[in-house]
């Protein structure tokens, strides 16, 4: 296990907007539109690939080609076909069109075990475009998604990984964003990354945060 403690300083393994990130960090990145998404993803992954990190993008349909083109254009040193960048689609989250958080975490754990069979300290960076969730937003789904995000925070803490979940504010509104923010230790918004004072630690909570209506 790679769980940090309050008394143990941890060296930065990544940066977002110039702000250092340490193993186990889980960021809720709030942005507007595809262009801003790519502006966040490109340096995040380019830095990681240059450092020899394994990178995983859980993207939208078609990202397998389009994001590689963006990366090659803005960070030619890492190359379009870099083998250390893996891109998967929304079906990582969905089973027959239904969200399955436990299955998603099981697949991430299987991916981690495959990529790091010795459980060493090699760093990985994960980013997830959550746009697939927009058609599913309703109270029960929000509760399930927040529970998944809290479990993802716990999972990231147990590995030398940095994770960023990306929510487009042109697609999602307070009914999803307010409870989701509480499930992430750090939040990126308007070019800044902040420690989240509203974060509910999953190791101290027994259920997901309340919805925006409560």
C-alpha positions in Angstrom: 0.0 0.0 0.0 1.1 3.5 -0.7 -1.1 5.4 1.6 0.4 8.7 2.7 0.3 10.0 6.2 0.0 13.5 7.6 3.5 13.3 9.0 5.2 12.0 5.9 6.0 14.5 3.1 5.4 13.1 -0.4 7.4 14.3 -3.4 5.4 15.6 -6.4 5.1 13.2 -9.3 2.9 15.4 -11.6 1.8 18.9 -12.2 -1.5 20.5 -13.3 -1.3 24.1 -14.3 2.0 24.3 -12.6 0.7 23.0 -9.3 2.4 19.9 -8.0 0.5 16.7 -7.5 1.4 13.8 -5.3 0.6 10.0 -5.5 -3.0 9.4 -4.7 -4.3 12.8 -5.7 -7.8 12.8 -7.1 -8.8 16.0 -8.9 -12.2 17.2 -10.0 -11.5 19.3 -13.1 -14.3 21.7 -14.0 -13.9 23.1 -17.5 -16.0 24.5 -20.4 -15.9 22.9 -23.9 -13.6 20.5 -25.7 -10.8 23.0 -26.4 -10.4 23.7 -22.7 -10.4 20.0 -21.9 -7.6 19.4 -24.4 -5.6 22.3 -22.9 -5.7 20.6 -19.6 -5.0 17.1 -20.8 -2.2 17.8 -23.2 0.4 19.1 -20.8 -0.7 16.6 -18.1 -0.1 13.6 -20.3 2.9 15.1 -22.2 4.7 15.6 -18.9 3.9 12.1 -17.8 5.0 10.5 -21.0 8.2 12.4 -21.0 8.8 11.1 -17.4 8.1 7.5 -18.4 4.7 7.3 -16.7 2.0 5.1 -17.9 -1.0 7.2 -19.0 -4.6 6.2 -19.4 -7.4 8.4 -20.9 -11.0 7.2 -20.4 -12.3 9.4 -23.1 -15.2 10.0 -25.4 -16.0 8.0 -28.5 -13.4 8.8 -31.2 -10.7 10.0 -28.7 -8.4 7.2 -29.7 -7.6 9.1 -32.9 -8.5 12.7 -32.2 -6.7 13.2 -28.9 -3.5 11.5 -30.3 -3.6 14.1 -33.1 -4.0 16.9 -30.5 -1.1 15.5 -28.4 1.1 15.1 -31.5 0.4 18.7 -32.6 1.1 20.3 -29.2 3.7 18.0 -27.8 5.5 16.5 -30.8 8.4 15.3 -28.6 6.2 12.5 -27.1 4.8 11.4 -30.5 1.4 10.5 -31.7 1.7 6.8 -31.3 3.4 6.6 -27.9 2.8 3.2 -26.4 2.7 4.5 -22.9 -0.6 6.3 -23.6 -3.7 4.1 -23.6 -7.1 5.4 -24.6 -10.4 3.7 -23.8 -14.0 4.7 -24.3 -17.1 5.2 -22.2 -17.9 1.5 -22.2 -15.5 1.2 -19.3 -18.3 2.7 -17.2 -21.4 1.2 -18.8 -22.9 -2.2 -19.1 -25.7 -2.4 -21.6 -26.1 1.4 -21.3 -26.2 1.3 -17.5 -23.6 2.7 -15.2 -21.7 0.1 -13.2 -19.3 1.7 -10.7 -18.1 -1.5 -9.2 -17.3 -3.0 -12.6 -15.4 0.2 -13.5 -13.2 0.0 -10.5 -12.7 -3.7 -11.0 -11.5 -3.0 -14.6 -9.2 -0.2 -13.4 -7.7 -2.6 -10.8 -7.2 -5.3 -13.4 -5.5 -2.7 -15.7 -3.3 -1.7 -12.8 -2.4 -5.2 -12.0 -1.5 -5.9 -15.6 0.6 -2.8 -16.0 2.3 -3.0 -12.7 2.5 -6.7 -11.8 5.2 -6.2 -9.2 3.3 -3.4 -7.4 6.3 -1.2 -7.7 6.4 2.6 -7.4 6.1 3.3 -11.1 3.7 6.3 -11.5 0.6 6.3 -13.6 -1.7 9.2 -14.6 -5.4 8.7 -15.3 -7.8 11.2 -16.7 -11.5 10.6 -17.3 -13.8 12.6 -19.5 -17.1 12.2 -17.8 -19.2 13.6 -20.7 -20.8 10.1 -21.2 -22.8 10.7 -18.0 -24.8 13.7 -19.2 -27.8 11.7 -20.6 -28.1 9.7 -17.4 -28.3 12.5 -14.8 -31.1 11.9 -12.4 -31.1 11.6 -8.6 -30.4 7.9 -8.3 -27.6 8.0 -10.9 -26.0 11.0 -9.1 -25.9 9.0 -5.9 -24.3 6.1 -7.7 -21.8 8.3 -9.5 -20.8 10.1 -6.3 -20.3 6.8 -4.5 -18.1 5.6 -7.3 -16.0 8.8 -7.1 -15.5 8.3 -3.4 -14.4 4.7 -4.0 -12.1 6.0 -6.7 -10.5 8.3 -4.2 -9.8 5.4 -1.9 -8.5 3.3 -4.8 -6.1 6.0 -6.0 -4.8 6.5 -2.4 -3.7 2.8 -2.4 -1.5 3.2 -5.5 1.2 5.5 -6.8 -1.4 7.0 -9.2 -2.7 10.5 -10.0 -6.3 10.7 -11.2 -8.3 13.6 -12.8 -12.1 13.4 -13.4 -13.2 16.0 -15.9 -16.7 17.5 -15.9 -17.8 20.0 -18.6 -19.8 22.9 -17.1 -21.5 23.3 -20.4 -23.0 19.9 -20.0 -23.4 19.5 -16.2 -25.2 21.7 -13.6 -25.5 22.0 -9.9 -27.6 18.9 -9.4 -24.5 16.8 -10.3 -21.6 19.2 -9.7 -22.4 20.2 -6.1 -22.4 16.6 -4.7 -19.5 15.6 -6.9 -17.2 18.3 -5.7 -17.6 16.9 -2.1 -16.3 13.5 -3.4 -12.9 15.0 -4.6 -10.0 16.2 -2.4 -8.9 18.8 -5.0 -10.8 20.9 -7.5 -9.6 22.6 -10.7 -11.6 25.6 -11.8 -10.8 28.8 -13.8 -7.1 28.0 -14.1 -6.6 27.2 -10.4 -6.3 24.0 -8.4 -7.6 24.2 -4.8 -7.7 21.9 -1.8 -11.4 21.2 -1.3 -12.7 22.4 2.1 -16.0 20.6 1.4 -14.3 17.2 0.7 -15.9 14.3 2.6 -13.2 11.7 3.2 -14.4 8.3 2.0 -12.6 6.6 4.9 -14.7 8.7 7.3 -18.0 8.5 5.5 -20.5 5.7 5.3 -22.4 7.0 2.3 -22.3 9.4 -0.6 -22.7 13.2 -0.1 -26.2 14.5 -0.1 -27.6 16.0 -3.4 -27.8 19.7 -4.1 -31.5 19.7 -3.0 -30.7 18.7 0.6 
